[in-house]
Amino acid sequence: MKSFTFLVHNIYHMGGTTKSISNLANILSEKGHPVKIISVFKARQKPYFDLNEKIEITSIIEYNKTFKGLTNILMNRINKYTPMLKPKIIHPSEPGLHQFSSYIEKQIVREINNVDTDIIVGTRASYNLLIAEYAPNDVFKIGMEHMYLHAHDEQYQKDILRTYNKLDLVTTLTNEDQQDYQHGLSHTKVIIVPNILNEIKYDVEKHNVIVAAGRFEQEKGFDLLIESINYIQETMRENQYHVELYGDGQEKENYIQMIQQYGISDLIELKPTTNQLSKILAKSKITAVPSKVEGFGLVILEAMYQSNIVVSYKGCYGPEYLIENERNGYLIEQQNVKYYGNQLAYIMGNYNTDEIQKMIEQAQIRSMQFDGEAIYHQFIENINQYIQ
């Protein structure tokens, strides 16, 4: 059995990437593969999602109330005001660049240098670049992409394609992204490894609720959702619907201000992150995924499985990979907030019709194509084909 190390940004934090990695790590461990997870950051005691007890977790930078954690917090704050401690190796287009320092970089590289498993898997572009440069020669190097190539800026795309040729394998989430990467890579093979659906199906009463969930960051487009609700606020009240928006992040205060400005505090409730999203989805009727950038959209898959009708935007590989417009969900022209709102209003008014109910049935069928057993066996088969 091949052994695996996953280099993860923060296994202790909520997110679709965290969940998908946890699901893959769990099934590998359950099948007998030794699995290790290197989490660059740690801010709580337990991983956000349950992990097999056999999985070994190592954290590089702890942010907690221990002496080590408090020291790291202090160093991180000093880093913000000390140019000499700024990151020098992490790519400048890394979205979370402000979280890094030269000290943290050195610790990451040290961990990569010391990997002793058969395979190391990076889980974001900047980490894949580090693995390509610093992983031991006898370790099989996989760059796992949870974003799509064209979501990155032009220079980052060039640097990614140049350096990914030093990897042994690249994985993408969709067919379209596989083609984009393979077209740009001359040496490295690209395979598809979709996210695994590993959820309980709940049979509970549904309520007039629209659910949205994710990081409160610009790319997730929750500002667009709030604007859409503003346009249909009277329809929302007439149909006795409301929105539950689960998450946290740097855009939270902006969302609060928008909700207050539009006078829709009675319609949109901001709720904390949750690792019980499937239960919440099961009780709702509609799931809104207004992402501006989305590599896959695990929330879409989970919502489909829990018999929700999903409304998302075109222009993102993930939603377009999972949703066939007007067959198993809705795809709206990108950032057309009025039309997005009108589509939500249409569903509210027609939820019990055969049209909507058949779409919900088709969505469930689509979700069942992401069974963990099938994805596991295909993943291992592909690795065995290319590993020396």
C-alpha positions in Angstrom: 0.0 0.0 0.0 1.4 3.4 -1.0 1.8 5.9 1.8 0.6 9.5 1.4 1.5 12.9 2.9 -0.9 15.8 2.2 0.4 19.4 2.6 -2.7 21.4 3.7 -3.1 25.1 4.5 -5.3 24.6 7.6 -7.0 21.2 8.3 -8.5 22.9 11.4 -10.5 25.5 9.4 -13.8 25.3 7.6 -13.8 25.1 3.8 -14.7 23.0 0.8 -11.0 22.2 0.1 -10.5 21.1 3.7 -13.6 18.9 3.5 -12.6 17.3 0.2 -9.1 16.6 1.4 -10.5 15.1 4.6 -12.8 12.8 2.6 -10.0 11.6 0.4 -7.5 11.1 3.3 -10.2 9.2 5.2 -10.9 6.7 2.4 -7.2 6.2 1.7 -6.7 5.5 5.4 -9.7 3.2 5.5 -8.3 1.2 2.6 -5.1 0.6 4.5 -2.8 3.4 3.1 -0.6 5.1 5.7 -1.7 8.8 5.6 0.0 11.9 7.1 -1.3 15.4 7.0 1.0 18.4 7.3 -1.2 21.4 8.3 0.7 24.7 7.8 -1.6 26.4 10.3 -3.4 25.3 13.4 -5.8 27.5 15.5 -7.9 24.8 17.3 -7.4 21.5 18.9 -9.4 19.2 16.6 -9.5 19.1 12.8 -12.7 20.8 11.5 -13.9 17.6 9.9 -13.6 14.2 11.4 -10.5 12.3 10.4 -9.7 8.6 10.7 -7.8 8.0 14.0 -4.9 6.4 12.1 -4.1 9.6 10.2 -1.0 11.3 11.6 -1.3 15.1 11.7 1.6 17.5 12.0 1.1 21.3 12.4 3.8 23.7 11.5 2.5 27.0 12.9 0.1 26.9 15.9 -2.0 29.9 16.8 -3.4 29.0 20.2 -2.9 29.9 23.9 0.2 27.8 24.4 3.6 29.4 24.7 4.5 28.3 21.2 1.2 29.5 19.8 1.5 33.0 21.4 5.1 33.2 20.2 3.9 32.5 16.6 1.1 35.1 16.9 3.7 37.7 18.0 6.1 36.8 15.2 3.3 37.0 12.7 2.4 40.5 13.9 6.0 41.6 13.8 6.2 40.2 10.3 3.5 42.6 9.1 5.8 45.6 9.9 9.2 44.1 9.2 10.2 43.9 5.5 13.1 41.6 6.3 10.7 38.9 7.5 8.4 39.1 4.5 8.0 35.8 2.5 10.6 35.3 -0.2 9.7 31.9 -1.6 5.9 31.7 -1.5 4.5 33.0 -4.8 3.4 36.7 -4.6 0.1 35.8 -6.1 -0.8 33.4 -3.2 -4.2 34.7 -2.0 -3.2 34.3 1.7 0.3 35.9 1.3 -0.3 38.1 4.3 -0.4 35.0 6.5 3.2 34.0 5.7 6.7 35.1 6.7 10.2 34.0 5.8 10.2 32.0 9.1 7.0 30.1 8.1 8.4 29.5 4.6 11.5 27.9 6.1 9.4 25.6 8.3 7.3 24.5 5.3 10.4 23.7 3.2 11.9 21.8 6.1 8.8 19.6 6.4 8.7 19.0 2.6 12.4 18.1 2.6 11.8 15.5 5.4 8.7 13.8 3.8 9.3 10.0 4.1 6.1 8.7 2.5 5.9 7.3 -1.1 3.7 10.2 -2.3 3.3 13.9 -1.3 0.2 15.8 -2.4 0.0 19.6 -2.5 -3.4 21.1 -2.1 -3.1 24.6 -3.4 -1.0 26.2 -6.2 1.6 27.8 -4.0 2.2 24.6 -2.1 2.4 22.6 -5.3 5.1 24.9 -6.5 7.1 24.3 -3.2 6.6 20.6 -3.6 7.9 20.7 -7.1 11.1 22.5 -6.0 11.8 21.0 -2.6 10.3 17.4 -2.2 12.9 14.6 -2.1 13.7 13.1 -5.5 12.5 9.6 -4.5 9.0 10.9 -3.4 6.2 10.9 -6.1 5.0 14.5 -6.3 1.3 15.3 -7.0 0.0 18.8 -7.4 -3.7 18.7 -6.5 -5.7 21.7 -7.9 -8.8 22.9 -6.1 -9.0 26.0 -8.2 -9.1 26.2 -12.0 -6.1 27.5 -14.0 -7.8 30.6 -15.4 -8.9 31.8 -12.0 -5.3 32.8 -11.4 -3.7 36.0 -12.7 -1.8 35.7 -16.0 1.7 35.7 -14.5 0.7 33.1 -11.9 -0.6 30.9 -14.6 2.7 31.0 -16.5 4.7 30.3 -13.3 2.4 27.4 -12.4 2.7 25.8 -15.8 6.4 26.2 -15.9 7.0 24.7 -12.4 4.3 22.0 -12.6 6.4 20.3 -15.2 8.6 19.3 -12.3 5.7 17.4 -10.7 5.0 13.8 -11.4 1.2 14.2 -11.7 -1.4 17.0 -11.5 -5.0 16.5 -10.6 -7.9 18.8 -11.4 -11.6 18.7 -10.4 -13.2 19.0 -13.9 -12.7 17.9 -17.5 -12.4 21.5 -18.7 -9.6 22.3 -16.3 -7.8 19.1 -17.1 -7.7 20.1 -20.7 -6.4 23.6 -19.8 -3.6 22.3 -17.7 -2.7 19.5 -20.1 -2.5 21.9 -23.0 0.1 24.0 -21.0 2.2 21.1 -19.6 4.7 19.4 -21.8 5.9 16.7 -19.3 3.4 16.2 -16.6 0.2 14.1 -16.9 -3.0 15.6 -15.7 -5.9 13.5 -14.3 -9.3 14.3 -12.9 -10.0 13.6 -9.2 -13.4 14.9 -8.3 -14.4 15.7 -4.8 -15.9 12.8 -2.9 -19.5 13.0 -1.6 -19.5 11.4 1.8 -22.7 12.5 3.6 -25.8 11.0 5.3 -29.1 11.5 3.4 -31.6 13.1 5.8 -35.3 12.7 5.4 -36.7 15.7 7.3 -39.4 18.3 6.7 -38.3 21.2 4.5 -38.8 24.8 5.3 -38.9 28.1 3.3 -35.2 28.7 3.7 -32.4 29.6 1.2 -29.0 28.4 2.4 -25.6 29.7 1.4 -22.3 28.7 2.9 -18.6 29.4 2.5 -15.8 31.7 3.3 -16.8 35.4 3.6 -14.3 36.4 0.8 -14.8 38.4 -2.4 -14.5 35.3 -4.6 -17.6 33.6 -3.0 -19.9 36.4 -4.2 -22.1 36.6 -1.1 -22.3 40.4 -1.8 -24.0 39.6 -5.1 -26.5 37.3 -3.2 -27.3 40.1 -0.8 -27.9 42.5 -3.7 -30.2 39.9 -5.4 -32.2 39.5 -2.2 -32.6 43.3 -2.1 -34.3 43.2 -5.5 -36.8 40.6 -4.4 -37.3 41.5 -0.8 -41.0 42.0 -1.1 -41.4 38.6 -2.9 -39.4 37.0 -0.1 -41.7 38.4 2.5 -44.8 37.4 0.6 -43.6 33.8 0.3 -42.3 33.8 3.9 -38.7 32.8 2.9 -35.5 33.9 4.5 -31.7 33.3 3.9 -29.3 31.6 6.2 -25.7 32.5 5.3 -23.1 30.4 7.1 -19.5 31.3 7.2 -16.9 33.8 8.4 -14.1 35.9 6.9 -12.9 39.4 6.2 -16.0 40.5 4.3 -18.3 39.9 7.2 -18.6 43.5 8.2 -19.3 44.5 4.7 -22.1 42.0 4.5 -23.6 43.3 7.7 -23.5 46.9 6.4 -25.1 45.9 3.1 -27.9 44.1 4.9 -28.6 47.0 7.1 -28.4 49.5 4.2 -31.0 47.5 2.2 -33.3 47.1 5.1 -33.3 43.3 4.8 -32.1 42.2 8.3 -35.4 40.3 8.6 -34.5 38.3 5.5 -30.8 37.4 5.8 -29.3 35.9 8.9 -25.5 35.5 9.2 -24.6 32.4 11.0 -21.3 30.9 12.2 -19.4 28.2 10.2 -20.7 24.7 10.7 -19.6 21.2 10.1 -23.2 20.1 10.1 -24.1 21.6 6.8 -25.8 18.6 5.4 -28.4 18.6 8.2 -29.0 22.3 7.5 -29.4 21.7 3.7 -31.8 18.9 4.3 -34.2 21.3 6.1 -34.0 24.0 3.3 -35.4 24.1 -0.2 -33.0 26.3 -2.1 -29.2 26.6 -2.0 -27.5 29.8 -3.4 -24.0 29.5 -4.7 -23.2 32.9 -6.1 -19.4 32.4 -6.5 -17.4 34.6 -8.8 -14.6 31.9 -8.8 -15.3 28.3 -8.0 -13.2 25.3 -8.8 -15.7 22.6 -8.0 -18.4 23.6 -5.5 -18.8 20.8 -2.9 -21.7 22.7 -1.4 -23.5 22.3 -4.7 -23.0 18.5 -4.6 -24.2 18.3 -1.0 -27.2 20.5 -1.7 -28.2 18.3 -4.6 -27.9 15.2 -2.5 -30.1 16.8 0.2 -32.9 17.5 -2.4 -32.2 21.3 -2.8 -32.6 23.2 -6.0 -29.3 25.0 -6.6 -28.8 28.4 -8.2 -25.3 29.4 -9.3 -23.5 31.6 -11.8 -22.0 30.7 -15.2 -18.4 31.4 -15.8 -17.0 29.1 -13.1 -15.8 25.6 -14.0 -17.2 24.0 -10.9 -20.9 25.0 -11.1 -20.9 24.4 -14.9 -19.4 20.9 -14.3 -22.1 19.9 -11.8 -25.2 21.8 -13.0 -27.0 21.4 -16.3 -29.0 24.5 -16.6 -32.8 24.0 -16.2 -32.3 20.2 -15.9 -30.8 19.7 -12.4 -30.4 23.4 -11.3 -30.0 26.9 -12.6 -27.0 28.8 -14.0 -27.3 32.5 -14.3 -25.3 34.9 -16.4 -22.3 35.9 -14.4 -22.9 38.7 -11.8 -26.4 39.4 -13.2 -27.8 40.0 -9.7 -31.3 41.0 -10.9 -31.8 37.9 -12.9 -30.4 35.8 -10.1 -32.9 37.3 -7.7 -35.7 36.7 -10.2 -34.7 33.1 -10.5 -34.9 32.7 -6.8 -38.3 34.3 -6.8 -39.5 32.0 -9.6 -38.5 28.9 -7.6 -40.3 30.2 -4.5 -43.5 30.6 -6.5 -43.2 27.3 -8.3 -41.4 25.0 -5.9 -44.2 22.4 -5.8 -44.6 22.1 -9.6 -43.5 19.1 -11.5 -40.8 21.2 -13.3 -38.9 22.0 -10.0 -39.5 18.6 -8.4 -38.1 16.8 -11.5 -35.0 19.1 -11.4 -34.5 18.1 -7.8 -34.7 14.4 -8.7 -32.2 14.9 -11.5 -29.9 16.7 -9.1 -29.9 13.8 -6.7 -29.0 11.4 -9.6 -26.1 13.7 -10.5 -24.8 13.8 -6.9 -24.7 10.1 -6.7 -22.0 10.0 -9.4 -19.4 11.1 -6.8 -19.2 7.9 -4.7 -16.0 7.6 -2.8 -15.3 4.0 -3.7 -15.3 4.7 -7.4 -13.2 7.9 -7.1 -10.7 6.1 -4.8 -10.2 3.2 -7.2 -9.7 5.5 -10.2 -7.3 7.6 -8.2 -5.1 4.7 -7.2 -5.3 3.2 -10.7 -4.0 6.4 -12.2 -1.2 6.7 -9.6 -0.1 3.2 -10.2 0.1 3.9 -13.9 2.5 6.8 -13.6 4.5 6.0 -10.4 7.9 4.4 -10.9 
